[in-house]
Amino acid sequence: MFEAFTLSFRKDISLVELPQNKEIILQSSTRKLAFSQPASGLQTALKTLYDTGGTATELKQLVQQADGIYGMLKFHSYLQKFISLGWVCHSVLPFATAVPQVWEYEFSAPVVDCQEQFFTLSRFAYLHQVEGQMVLESPLSKAKVILPDWRGVAIVAKLSQPQSCSTLVSEIPSITLEIVQQFLSLLLATQMLSQETYKEVENATLAQWDFHDLLFHTRSRQGRHTNPTGSTYRFLGKIEPQPVVKPPMSKTVIQLYQPNLERLKTADIPLTQVLEERRSIRNYHSCPIAAQQLGEFLYRSARVKNLINREYSNRPYPAGGGLYELEVYPVINTCVGISSGLYHYNPIAHQLEQLCERTKDVEALLKDAWGASGQQDMPQVLIVISARFQRLSWKYEAIAYSLILKHIGVLYQTMYLVATAMNLAPCALGSGNADLFATAAGTDYYAESSVGEFMLGSQSTDENKPEASG
């Protein structure tokens, strides 16, 4: 089946001829291959791969006619090298082209049995528009499939249900059995399909992956794509970066208590004791947390310690690039000295900015947290943590959201340790309603919405209280 595909170099592979040196250079973004005084047949084959492409049989014939059998065998070795480097696309023209997404690639196309086999699209495959073309991708695959012809898209759509070669030929106009056979072989080679006899649904490992989780994992890590990743600064000179500290959200502010850190350095319980005693506690003392305790908690866990060149900051928890995209919003249910409502924490002024009193949305945030925590006690204080997404994505590409989740984790741990040292009742939550928060706080969902929730209260002394966990 391999011999039926049209082979061509990826669009980002360059071919440069140096006549004075009688040399041809092939180059990707990471590697260069130089051919010194290549034979005429090899030259023609390389240029064909770079220009229009050809089947493996056609390319080998070109080389053999000019360079003989030895030259053809040498070219075959080169071709396998190009494929393993991820430089070669495989096409069923004009319907589909498989483009490698990694620099260590393997393409193995099975022969499709048109009489016995039925095929469906893998539940991990997804079709989307990229720069005016329909593209099929999957986190299981190390390639993407470009579908320039509508009939290719139609075949993919039909594969939402089990199909044989003959049913596809009968339902899609102007395609032959041979084309369908090649098309299905290409999709099998790129892990886009499931045969009915293939055990994807019975694979216990894959069965426990949600589509979006596996896609997020593969696209935010290296190894299955060559997309730009990391600190690419793609918006430099195009969009202004967000400020290191969010501008004040309200003129109604509460100045918070600031603890004496020097005293705490000597009076606090040891770190090992804090780590060993840390627990998730979901029930509280009848006397609620006080404003002074909340002020100390926020100061020790989330304040701005200092600014660096007015672009970065230092805080008690670490953050990638010193950007600190996370924002803290205390939702007060009951706190001595602070009225119930929604507040924003200003980490540089160490103030609470009141956004609203106890509205129905504020009530809903508290009830959601109560439900997510097992419906024990209503949280005295719910700390909603949001992210200013563009604070990170302005600098980082492909990994911005994964960094946010890492930052949520270290902020959770910092809050847990501070709360434990203060003998408070902490509990991080695993989920929350980002739309509800955006409505309550008046933020643009796509610019800033919630990514974490943390409950806080006074610790109960009831010996019959439910056992703490986590």
Long-range contacts (C-beta under 8 A, 24 or more apart in sequence): 1-109, 1-110, 1-111, 1-112, 1-181, 1-182, 1-185, 2-56, 2-107, 2-109, 3-55, 3-56, 3-57, 4-55, 4-92, 4-178, 4-182, 4-185, 5-55, 5-56, 5-90, 5-91, 5-92, 5-109, 5-182, 5-186, 6-53, 6-54, 6-55, 6-90, 6-91, 6-92, 6-93, 7-49, 7-53, 7-54, 7-55, 7-56, 7-59, 7-79, 7-88, 7-89, 7-90, 7-91, 8-49, 8-50, 8-52, 8-53, 8-54, 8-88, 8-89, 8-91, 9-49, 9-50, 9-53, 9-82, 9-87, 9-88, 9-89, 10-86, 10-87, 10-88, 10-89, 10-99, 10-100, 13-50, 13-87, 15-46, 15-47, 15-50, 26-82, 26-87, 28-85, 28-87, 28-103, 29-226, 30-103, 31-85, 31-103, 39-63, 39-66, 39-67, 39-71, 40-66, 40-67, 41-65, 41-66, 41-67, 41-71, 41-72, 41-75, 42-67, 42-71, 42-74, 42-75, 42-78, 45-75, 49-82, 49-88, 53-89, 53-91, 83-107, 86-142, 86-226, 90-186, 90-189, 92-179, 92-182, 92-183, 92-186, 94-148, 94-149, 95-147, 95-148, 95-149, 95-151, 95-152, 95-155, 95-175, 95-179, 95-183, 96-145, 96-146, 96-147, 96-149, 96-152, 96-183, 96-186, 96-187, 97-145, 97-146, 97-148, 98-143, 98-144, 98-145, 98-186, 98-189, 98-190, 99-143, 99-144, 99-145, 99-146, 100-142, 100-143, 101-141, 101-142, 101-143, 101-144, 101-224, 101-225, 101-226, 101-227, 102-142, 102-223, 102-224, 102-225, 102-226, 103-226, 105-142, 105-143, 106-142, 107-143, 107-189, 108-189, 109-185, 109-186, 109-188, 109-189, 110-185, 110-188, 110-189, 111-185, 112-165, 112-181, 112-184, 112-185, 112-188, 114-164, 114-165, 114-166, 114-177, 114-180, 114-181, 117-164, 117-165, 117-195, 117-196, 117-197, 118-162, 118-163, 118-164, 118-195, 118-196, 119-159, 119-162, 119-163, 119-164, 119-184, 119-187, 119-188, 119-193, 119-194, 119-195, 119-196, 120-159, 120-160, 120-161, 120-162, 120-163, 120-193, 120-194, 120-196, 121-156, 121-159, 121-160, 121-192, 121-193, 121-194, 122-191, 122-192, 122-193, 122-194, 122-200, 123-194, 123-200, 123-211, 124-206, 124-209, 124-211, 124-214, 124-215, 125-192, 125-193, 126-211, 126-215, 127-153, 127-156, 136-187, 136-192, 138-190, 138-191, 138-192, 139-211, 139-214, 139-215, 139-217, 139-218, 139-219, 139-224, 140-191, 140-214, 141-190, 141-191, 141-192, 141-224, 142-190, 142-224, 142-225, 143-190, 144-190, 145-186, 145-187, 145-190, 145-192, 151-175, 152-183, 155-180, 155-183, 159-187, 159-193, 162-196, 216-401, 216-402, 219-398, 220-398, 220-399, 220-401, 220-402, 221-402, 227-397, 227-398, 228-397, 228-398, 229-397, 229-398, 229-399, 230-396, 230-397, 230-398, 230-399, 231-321, 231-395, 231-396, 231-397, 232-395, 232-396, 232-397, 233-394, 233-395, 234-397, 235-393, 235-394, 239-390, 239-394, 241-311, 241-390, 241-391, 241-394, 241-395, 242-388, 242-390, 242-391, 242-394, 244-307, 244-310, 244-311, 244-312, 244-313, 244-323, 244-324, 245-304, 245-313, 245-346, 245-347, 245-348, 246-327, 246-344, 246-388, 248-346, 248-353, 249-344, 249-353, 249-355, 250-344, 250-353, 250-354, 250-355, 252-353, 252-354, 253-346, 253-349, 253-351, 253-352, 253-353, 253-354, 254-291, 254-338, 254-343, 254-351, 254-352, 254-354, 255-349, 255-350, 255-351, 256-291, 256-294, 256-295, 256-298, 256-299, 256-350, 256-351, 256-352, 257-291, 257-292, 257-295, 257-296, 257-299, 258-295, 258-296, 258-299, 258-350, 259-295, 259-296, 259-299, 259-300, 261-300, 264-300, 268-421, 269-421, 271-417, 274-417, 274-420, 274-421, 275-417, 277-420, 278-416, 278-417, 278-420, 278-426, 279-420, 279-468, 279-469, 279-470, 280-426, 280-427, 280-428, 280-468, 280-469, 280-470, 281-425, 281-426, 281-427, 281-457, 281-459, 281-460, 281-468, 282-373, 282-374, 282-376, 282-377, 282-425, 282-427, 282-455, 282-466, 282-468, 283-376, 283-377, 283-425, 283-460, 283-462, 283-465, 283-466, 284-377, 284-380, 284-425, 284-457, 284-458, 284-459, 284-460, 285-425, 285-457, 285-458, 285-459, 285-460, 285-461, 287-336, 287-458, 288-334, 288-335, 288-336, 288-380, 288-457, 288-458, 289-335, 289-336, 289-380, 289-381, 289-424, 289-456, 289-457, 289-458, 290-335, 290-336, 290-337, 291-335, 291-336, 291-337, 291-338, 292-337, 293-422, 293-424, 293-458, 294-330, 294-335, 294-338, 294-381, 294-456, 295-350, 296-422, 297-415, 297-418, 297-419, 297-422, 297-424, 297-456, 298-328, 298-330, 298-345, 298-347, 298-350, 299-350, 300-418, 300-422, 301-411, 301-414, 301-415, 301-418, 302-328, 302-345, 302-347, 302-411, 302-414, 302-415, 303-347, 303-348, 303-350, 304-347, 304-348, 307-348, 313-348, 315-347, 316-414, 316-418, 317-407, 317-410, 317-411, 317-413, 317-414, 318-410, 319-407, 319-410, 320-392, 320-396, 320-403, 320-406, 320-407, 321-392, 321-395, 321-396, 323-391, 323-392, 323-395, 324-391, 324-407, 325-387, 325-388, 325-389, 325-391, 325-392, 325-404, 325-407, 326-385, 326-386, 326-387, 326-404, 326-407, 326-408, 326-411, 326-451, 327-385, 327-386, 327-387, 327-388, 327-448, 328-383, 328-384, 328-385, 329-355, 329-383, 329-384, 329-385, 329-386, 329-437, 329-441, 329-450, 330-381, 330-382, 330-383, 330-384, 331-362, 331-365, 331-366, 331-369, 331-379, 331-381, 331-382, 331-383, 331-384, 332-381, 333-366, 333-378, 333-379, 333-380, 333-381, 333-382, 334-380, 335-380, 335-381, 342-440, 342-441, 344-441, 355-440, 355-441, 355-442, 356-440, 359-440, 361-436, 361-439, 361-440, 362-440, 364-433, 364-436, 364-440, 365-433, 365-436, 365-437, 365-440, 368-432, 368-433, 368-436, 369-429, 369-432, 369-453, 369-455, 372-429, 372-430, 372-431, 372-432, 372-453, 373-427, 373-429, 373-455, 376-466, 377-457, 379-427, 379-455, 379-456, 379-457, 380-455, 380-456, 380-457, 380-458, 381-455, 381-456, 381-457, 382-453, 382-454, 382-455, 382-456, 383-415, 383-453, 383-454, 383-455, 383-456, 384-432, 384-437, 384-441, 384-450, 384-452, 384-453, 385-411, 385-450, 385-451, 385-452, 385-453, 385-454, 386-437, 386-441, 386-443, 386-448, 386-449, 386-450, 386-451, 387-448, 387-449, 387-451, 388-447, 388-448, 389-446, 389-447, 389-448, 390-447, 404-451, 405-451, 408-451, 408-452, 411-452, 412-452, 412-454, 415-454, 415-456, 419-456, 423-459, 424-456, 424-457, 424-458, 424-459, 425-455, 425-456, 425-457, 425-458, 425-459, 425-460, 426-454, 426-455, 426-456, 427-454, 427-455, 427-456, 427-470, 428-452, 428-453, 428-454, 428-455, 428-470, 429-453, 429-454, 429-455
